[in-house]
Amino acid sequence: MGVFGGAGLAWSMANPQFGAEGAPILLLRVTPMHCALMLGVGVLTILASLGRAALVFSRIASFGWLTLMVACIWQATGHQPGPLGFDSRDSLLYGALALYNLALVLWFTIGVERTAKTEDRRPGRPVGEAAQRRPDAVTTR
């Protein structure tokens, strides 16, 4: 997505004759602001994947892409492209990105649950009531 945004930004800035509708790239009409958004989200995706923020980022991204899809559908029905060049094909892209991020959220959530269950079953780890006690608490009789 970041590569598409960077290439689209360079293409749309190099060809200003396309105007407010945007430059045609890969069946989309992209504006400089649209490509800057894609480039920014691509960079944020890379940064989120380096740490433990991938689940939170995917949740925010799925909500953001869903919001953009609704706004795009709303603007496309009124034939007002706006600064992001909202087109009906863009709404399909935003919907696909929302579904992709939602699938990532579900995948990360299931993976975290499985990891937690696997760690609870390690040999030598107390089970039941003893596992819920604080390990640093000192008990006396």
Buried (B, 14 or more C-beta within 10 A) or exposed (E): BBEBBBBBBEBBEEEEEBEEEBBEBEEBBBBBBBBBBBBEBBBBBEEBEEEEEBBEBBBBBBBBBBEBBBBBBEBBEEEEBBEBBBBEBBBBBBBEBBBBBBEBBEEBEEEEEEEEEEEEEEEEEEEEEEEEEEEEEEEEE
